[in-house]
């Protein structure tokens, strides 16, 4: 079933919120709650949303969402974080860059940095940095995940382990209340840990929305990172957070 314009806008709002109440949606679109419920029911029937008490949220998935879906969420914040990180990378660095759309944003700001050596399993990072003639880009082999625009598998771990980088940059799927970076799938977490284990400096990039999400596979405690680039405020003082303003 093709989505109507209001249903498309509901999904856009859900990408930026953990859950939205039916009354709130009705007021936003200036329609009755019955109309919103019909829209929400159709979204739920197609597996695009799920009902929660008094409202609606995105489906609870054990796997990561698609690359394009994540690219659209908090894109302006990701861009600010990416610019800050890229500015902090010294010329001549060897950098391991993991999966995720925020990491991809960083690549755009490395186009004029020279010289540079990038080691990655992120297909979009490699495509972007093709335009930087001063960048050496090393791409892993393995299983290509079209929906995530990355490469996974044991060969990726072996490839990363054959280098020692100045900086390893990873994102994550969520942050727990006990301040651990988490991923949705075991293979994603293993790759991130491998990047961090083979880098002298460990950097995490994570926007504030990740504190309201759930993922089940642990990557590393936040206190174990050398730098955390985020727009999340109110973090404990002992964490090495570089906080940008929204």
N, C-alpha and C positions, 0 to 999 in steps of 0.2 A: 504494500500500500504506500502510495506517495504521501509524504508529509506535507501538511499545509504550512503556511508561513508562520502561524503562531506556534505550531509544534516545533518547527525548526528553531525558533527563538527560545522556546522553553529548553531545548537541548543545549543551546549556547549558554544559557544562564546556569544550567546544571554543571557545565564544565568548569565553572568558576565557584561553585558552592557545594558543600557536602550534602546539603538537603534543603529543599524549599517547601514551605507550607502552601497548601492549596489556596488558602485565603490571600496569601501574599501574591501569588500568581494572578488570582482573579483581580486584585486591586491594580496590579501592574498593567495588565492588559485591558482593564476596564470592562470585564465581562463577568458573567455569573460564575459561581463556584461549580455549578452543574456543567457549564461549558468547559471549564478547565478539567474537570474530572473526566469528561469524554475524551479530551485530548490526551490526558495522562494515561487513561486506560488503553488507548490505541498504541501509545508509545510502549507501554508495558507488554502488550500482546506481541509486539515486534522485538522484544528483548532489548529495547533501547533505554529503558528506565525501569525502576522498581518502586512500588509503593512503600512508604514508611508511615509511621503513625502521624496522621494529619497532613501528610505531604508526599513528596516524591524525591528520589535521588537517582544517581546513575546506578547501573547494575553493580553488584558486588562481584568483582572478578578476581580469580586467583592468578590470572596471567595479566601481563602488561597490556595496556591499551595500544592502539595502532599509532604509528609514527605521526600521521597527519593529525589525528585527534589530539595528541599531546603537543604538537607544534602550535595548535591554535589556542592552547590554554596558557594564560598569563604571559603572552608573547612579549609584551612591552617590558615586563619585569625581567624576563629571561635575557632580553637584549641588554638591559642595563647591567645585569650581573656579568654577562659575557664580555662587555666592554671593559669592565673593571678588571676582570681576570686577565684578559689579553694584554692590557697595559702593564700588568704586574709580571709578565713573562719576559725575562731578559733576552736580548738578541743572542743567538748562538746556542739556545737551549735545546736539549733533547726532551721531548714531551710525549708522554703516553696519554691518549685521549680515548675515553670509553664511550659507551652507548648513550643515547638520549638526545633530545632536541635542544636542551640548554647547551650541551657540549657542542652541538652543531653551530649554534649561534656564535660561540667563541671563535670558530674557524673563520668566520667573516671578518673578524677584527685582527686576524693574523696575516691577512693578505699582503701587507706592506712591511711585515717584520722580517728581518734578515740578519744572518742566515738562520735557518731553523730546521730541526729534524723532528718529524712527527711520526709516531708509531700508533696505529689505530685499527680497530675493527669496526669503525663507524663509516659506512659507505659515503654518507653525505659530507663528512669531514674531508675525506680524500677528494671528492669531486670539487669541493670549494677550493681547497688548497692547490689544486692543479693549476690555478691561475697565478700562484706565487712562484716565480721562477727561481727564487732563492730558497725554497723549502724542499727538503727531501722528505718524501712521504712513503712510509713503509706500511703496506696493507697486509693484514693477516689473511690466511686461507681458512676454509671451513664451510659450514653450512650457512648460506645466505638466507636471512629472514626478510622477505620482501616487505611484509607489513611493518617491520621495525627498522628497516634500512641498516641492518648490521650483520655481522658474521659471528657465529658461535660454534662451540665444539672444543674438544680436547686439543685440536691443532692450534687454536687461538691461545690457549694457556701455554703451550710449548713455545709458540712464537714470541709472546710477550716475555717469557722467562729467559730468552736468549739475549735480551737487552738489559741495560741499567740506565734508567732515565733520570734527568735532573728533577723533573716534575711529573707526577701522575695526577690526572684530573678525571674525576668520576662524578656522576650524579647519583640519584637513588630514587626509589619508588615511594618511600615514606620515611618518617622519623617517629620513633616510639616515644612514649612519655619518659622512658628511662634513658633517652638521648642516644639511641642507636640508629645508624643508617641501615635501611632495609631495602631488599629487592623483592620482586614478585616471583621470580623463578630461580631455582638453584643455579642454573648455568649462568644467569646474569650476575648473581652474587659472586660466583667463583671467578668470573672474569674481572670484576671490579677488585676483588681481593688480590688477584694476580698482578694487576696494574699497580696497586699500592705496595705490594711486597717487592716489586722490582723498580721502585722509584725512591729517590732520596728525600723528596718533598711530596707529601700527600695532601692534595687539595680536594675539597668537596664543594660542589655548587648545588644549592638546593633552595628553591623558592618557598615562601611561607605556606603555600597550599599543601605541601607535603606533610605538615604536622596534623592535618585533618584527614589523612588517608591511611589505608592499611595495606601492608605487605608483610609476608611471613618469614622471609629468609634474611638472616642477619649478615651484614657486610662488615661493619666496624663501629665501635663506639665513637661518638663525636669527639671526645677528648683525645682520641688517638690521631686525629688529623692535625696537620700543621697549620692549615688555614681552612676556614669555612666561609664561603661567600654566599650571603643570603639577604633577604629583606625581612627576615623574621626578627622582631624586637623582643626584648625581655629575656634573652638567653642568659644562663649563668655566666658570671664574669670570668670563670676559669676556662671557658671555651674560647678557642682562637677564632672568633667570629669577625668577619669584615662585613658590616651591615650597611646596605645601601638604602636610600629613601625611595619609597614607591613613586 
